[in-house]
């Protein structure tokens, strides 16, 4: 009986230490003190994991790269003149860059982003042989169109997906 009480006590203590260690580390936008990128031309912003590299040489297509060759890449692409079109029109326009022979659509569904914007999410398998996976989120926000495209190797997807989700979930558009 004393052994079970002792084990229970250490179990609760362990849970307490874990909760204490995690307290303050997470916010709704991801980890505390994550860097934020704000696009000065297209007026959007995201938080991204510390250590990821940002390539903003082209303000229309900003790329975020994880550490290591198989960690993943996420691009946020502005879609000009999308505000006057329907979301389906913007999706169809965007998908022309992803030919069916190279990109196999696994799923396509309507979603609502945490910021309240309606979007279409498309999951693709990419290529043959060494296959990749991508998650595309296409939205029209405040009269502007955006394609968020997260890609990595299929065998790296599970490790990279939480980072991709945090970036996508932090996506915000200013007026």
C-alpha positions as CSV (number, residue, x, y, z in Angstrom):
1,X,0.0,0.0,0.0
2,X,2.8,2.5,0.9
3,X,4.5,1.6,-2.5
4,X,1.3,2.6,-4.4
5,X,1.0,5.8,-2.4
6,X,4.7,6.6,-3.1
7,X,4.3,5.8,-6.8
8,X,1.2,7.9,-7.0
9,X,3.0,10.8,-5.2
10,X,5.9,10.7,-7.5
11,X,3.6,10.5,-10.5
12,X,1.7,13.6,-9.4
13,X,5.1,15.3,-8.6
14,X,6.3,14.4,-12.1
15,X,3.2,15.8,-13.7
16,X,3.6,18.9,-11.6
17,X,7.2,19.4,-12.8
18,X,6.1,18.9,-16.4
19,X,3.3,21.4,-16.1
20,X,5.6,23.9,-14.4
21,X,8.2,23.5,-17.2
22,X,5.5,24.0,-19.8
23,X,3.8,26.9,-18.1
24,X,4.4,30.1,-19.9
25,X,6.0,28.4,-22.9
26,X,2.9,28.1,-25.1
27,X,0.5,30.8,-26.3
28,X,-2.2,30.6,-28.9
29,X,0.3,31.8,-31.5
30,X,2.9,29.2,-30.7
31,X,6.0,29.3,-28.5
32,X,6.7,32.5,-26.6
33,X,9.3,34.7,-28.2
34,X,8.9,33.3,-31.7
35,X,10.1,35.8,-34.4
36,X,7.4,37.5,-36.4
37,X,7.7,38.5,-40.1
38,X,5.5,41.3,-41.4
39,X,5.2,41.7,-45.2
40,X,5.5,45.5,-45.9
41,X,3.8,45.3,-49.3
42,X,1.0,42.8,-49.0
43,X,0.3,43.6,-45.2
44,X,0.3,40.1,-43.7
45,X,2.3,38.6,-40.8
46,X,3.2,35.3,-39.3
47,X,5.2,33.9,-36.4
48,X,7.7,31.3,-37.3
49,X,9.9,28.9,-35.3
50,X,13.2,30.2,-34.0
51,X,16.1,29.1,-36.2
52,X,14.0,29.1,-39.4
53,X,15.4,31.2,-42.2
54,X,13.2,33.8,-44.0
55,X,13.8,34.6,-47.7
56,X,11.8,37.8,-48.4
57,X,13.7,38.9,-51.5
58,X,10.4,38.8,-53.4
59,X,7.6,40.3,-51.3
60,X,5.1,38.5,-53.4
61,X,6.5,35.1,-52.4
62,X,8.1,34.9,-49.0
63,X,9.7,31.6,-48.0
64,X,10.4,30.1,-44.6
65,X,12.9,27.3,-44.3
66,X,13.4,24.9,-41.4
67,X,16.8,23.8,-40.2
68,X,18.2,20.8,-42.0
69,X,17.6,19.6,-45.5
70,X,14.5,17.5,-44.7
71,X,12.8,19.8,-42.3
72,X,10.5,21.6,-44.7
73,X,9.7,24.8,-46.5
74,X,6.6,27.1,-46.2
75,X,5.9,29.8,-48.7
76,X,3.3,32.6,-48.5
77,X,2.4,33.9,-51.9
78,X,0.3,36.9,-52.6
79,X,-2.3,36.5,-55.4
80,X,-2.8,39.8,-57.2
81,X,-6.4,40.9,-58.1
82,X,-8.0,38.2,-56.0
83,X,-10.3,40.4,-54.1
84,X,-12.8,40.7,-57.0
85,X,-12.9,37.0,-57.5
86,X,-14.6,34.1,-55.6
87,X,-12.5,31.8,-53.4
88,X,-13.1,29.0,-55.8
89,X,-11.8,31.1,-58.7
90,X,-8.7,32.0,-56.8
91,X,-8.2,28.3,-55.9
92,X,-8.6,27.2,-59.5
93,X,-6.2,30.0,-60.6
94,X,-3.6,28.9,-58.0
95,X,-3.8,25.2,-58.8
96,X,-2.7,25.8,-62.4
97,X,0.9,26.0,-61.1
98,X,0.6,22.4,-59.7
99,X,0.1,20.0,-62.7
100,X,-1.9,16.8,-62.0
101,X,0.9,14.5,-63.4
102,X,3.3,15.7,-60.7
103,X,0.8,16.5,-57.9
104,X,-1.7,14.0,-56.7
105,X,-4.6,15.5,-54.8
106,X,-5.1,13.6,-51.5
107,X,-7.8,15.9,-50.1
108,X,-9.5,19.2,-50.7
109,X,-11.8,20.8,-48.1
110,X,-13.2,24.1,-46.9
111,X,-11.7,25.3,-43.6
112,X,-11.8,28.4,-41.4
113,X,-8.5,29.7,-40.3
114,X,-8.0,30.8,-36.6
115,X,-8.3,34.4,-37.8
116,X,-11.8,33.7,-39.1
117,X,-11.0,33.7,-42.8
118,X,-12.6,31.1,-45.0
119,X,-10.1,29.0,-46.9
120,X,-9.7,25.9,-49.1
121,X,-7.1,23.4,-47.9
122,X,-5.6,21.0,-50.5
123,X,-3.2,18.2,-49.6
124,X,-0.9,16.9,-52.4
125,X,1.6,14.1,-52.8
126,X,4.4,15.3,-54.9
127,X,6.5,13.5,-57.5
128,X,7.3,9.8,-57.7
129,X,10.1,7.8,-56.2
130,X,11.1,10.0,-53.3
131,X,7.7,11.5,-52.7
132,X,6.9,14.8,-51.0
133,X,3.8,16.1,-49.4
134,X,2.3,19.5,-49.4
135,X,-0.5,21.3,-47.6
136,X,-1.9,24.3,-49.5
137,X,-4.2,26.8,-47.8
138,X,-5.7,29.4,-50.1
139,X,-7.7,32.3,-48.8
140,X,-9.1,35.7,-49.7
141,X,-8.5,38.1,-46.7
142,X,-9.4,41.8,-46.7
143,X,-9.6,41.9,-50.5
144,X,-6.3,40.1,-51.0
145,X,-5.6,36.6,-52.0
146,X,-3.0,34.3,-50.5
147,X,-1.6,30.9,-51.0
148,X,0.2,29.3,-48.1
149,X,2.1,26.2,-49.3
150,X,4.0,23.9,-46.8
151,X,6.1,21.2,-48.3
152,X,8.6,18.5,-47.2
153,X,9.5,14.9,-47.9
154,X,6.7,12.4,-47.1
155,X,8.9,10.7,-44.5
156,X,9.6,14.1,-42.8
157,X,5.9,15.3,-42.8
158,X,5.0,14.2,-39.3
159,X,8.0,16.0,-37.8
160,X,7.5,19.2,-39.8
161,X,3.7,19.4,-39.7
162,X,3.4,21.0,-36.2
163,X,5.7,23.8,-37.3
164,X,3.7,24.3,-40.5
165,X,0.5,24.4,-38.5
166,X,1.9,27.0,-36.1
167,X,2.9,29.3,-38.9
168,X,-0.4,28.8,-40.8
169,X,-2.4,29.4,-37.6
170,X,-0.6,32.6,-36.9
171,X,-1.3,34.1,-40.3
172,X,-2.9,37.6,-40.0
173,X,-3.7,40.3,-42.5
174,X,-3.7,44.0,-41.7
175,X,-6.0,46.6,-43.2
